[in-house]
Amino acid sequence: METKVKPSAETWLCRGYLFLQLALLPLAVHNGFFDITETKTVCFVVPTVAFVLARLGFTLYRENGLPRRKLSGAEWAAIAFCLICFIASVTGGDFAGSFLGERGRYQGLGMMWLYAALYFAFSGAQVRRQDVLLPLGLGLFLSGALTVCNHLGYDMLGFCSQLGEFDRGRYISTLGNINFAGAFLTLVWPVCAAALLTEKQLRRGILLGAVCIAGLWAAMAVRSECAVLGIGAALALLPLLAKKEPDALRRYPLLLTGTALSVLAYRAIVYGFAKFLSSLGRRLSEPVLLLPLAALGLAAYFLLRRRSDRVLLRVRRMYGFVLIFAILAAALMLVLLNTVWSAVPLGGMDEWLRFSDAWGTDRIGVWKYSLALFGEFPLWKKLIGGGCGVLAALDVQHRYFPDAILDTAHCEYIQLLLNWGVLGLGAYLAWIVLALRRALKKGGAFSFALAAGLLGYGVQALVNIAQAPGISLFFVLLAALRGQNDAEELTCG
């Protein structure tokens, strides 16, 4: 008879921290939407600093000093990134501003160090699947339900009534700006969807299904195109991430069917309440597109459900080739539509398939402007960047928008390039890619679920801004993934 091991104080510390961040950070508010950025930043920073210091104290006591061990590639990349951020902040001319990052949505040197410290603090943490899924699902369901209520006209918390008419369309639920809400939903919905594919208990599967529906409806309710991009990309990539999860491959067609039907159901509800979806969301939710997808998913499920694991892996490989071909064909089509076929009428899709500076609410114009500023940097500054806040400082002199200072590039990777240079961006991407590579190489349902969310967020980051709660919870999940993999290696060793 096996003896059940009582969780240690460190284990309870990790579980408590995960619950506080994943369940409560999405719901944290202070003065409605008026200080939402500062509130969520503080609610992430204070508990995280306390958690990191507590973990450090436990480690020093248990090991009688810092443990000596070989660092992984992801850890070396994180250290290099922190060092580059420090040098950029020192040489940028405004160390205090770069450290706090007030003119860069609080994503300055101090926050970068804190993300790295959190990643190291989860070394060897005993993180279970339910330690993440329970609070994450709770936070997604509650914030998602509030989002749907807001969209349908029910101001449950009274926040929207305090806003002007223009801003009422830009802020929602307890998540703030619709784009920040979209980033959060893109991060957490794929985690729950992937977990649903590997869940073995019916009761938990029903709960995860309800959470997935709430999260999907919320993503439609925020009317943010970045949510469409991120969730769509995560949904398409799930089979490629499930190499070591045959059950997920078998059930994936059902997820496509359920997603299509859920989208159609919310579309009907929205129109019943005389509300609107986003331009892209409205066109992609047309029954003429989703009903065939639902039927195709159902047919694929019955065709594959009794197939062997070997056959499923062969189908997965074929799917990968088809997906690559589709991406290349779409890229070629976009090039042609914006060059030799520029006169071909596209109807309602013209605003999305034809590019101009105004595309995506001025995103392409902002990207061109930001890259032009980067091109004027001297060589050393191109390598390490100008520190957090450099875009706002330069925009004061040039002013891209006449009525506002531009403090972010509306693309996380261009923003990292401006702040921390080519070397900083490279180290940042290496940190994340190496951490994900290690997790996917080890396999497991938990790694599969978290990788889906992290990749979905990474795709939407191409067209969005880094701000809490999205980017903060991204690093919470990355740290939890690292801790779980460390714990498995210690157990196996």
Buried (B, 14 or more C-beta within 10 A) or exposed (E): EEEEEEEEEBBEBBBBBBBBBBBBBBBBBEEBBBEBBBBBBBBBBEBBBEBBEBBBEBBEEEEEEEEEEEEBBBBBBBBBBBBBBBBBBBBBEBBEBBBBBBBBBBBBBBBBBBBBBBBBBBBBBBBBBEBBBBBBBBBBBBBBBBBBBBBBEEBEBEBBEBBEEEEBEBBBBBBBBBBBBBBBBBBBBBBBBBBBBBBEEEEBBEBBBEBBBBBBBBBBBBBBBBBBBBBBBBBBBBBBBBBBBBBBBBBBBBBBBBBBBBBBEBBEBBEEEEEEBBBBBBBBBEEEEBEEBBEBBBEBBEEBEEBEEEEBBEBBEEBBEEBEEEEEEEEEEBEEBEEEEEEEEEEEEEBBBBBEEEBBEBBBBBBEBBBEBBEEBEEEBBBBBBBBBBBBBBBEEEEBEEEEEBBBBBBBBBBBBBBBBBBBBBBBBBBBBBBBEBBBEBEBBBBBBBBBBBBBBBBBBBBBBBBBBBBBBBBBBBBBBBBBBBBBEEEEE
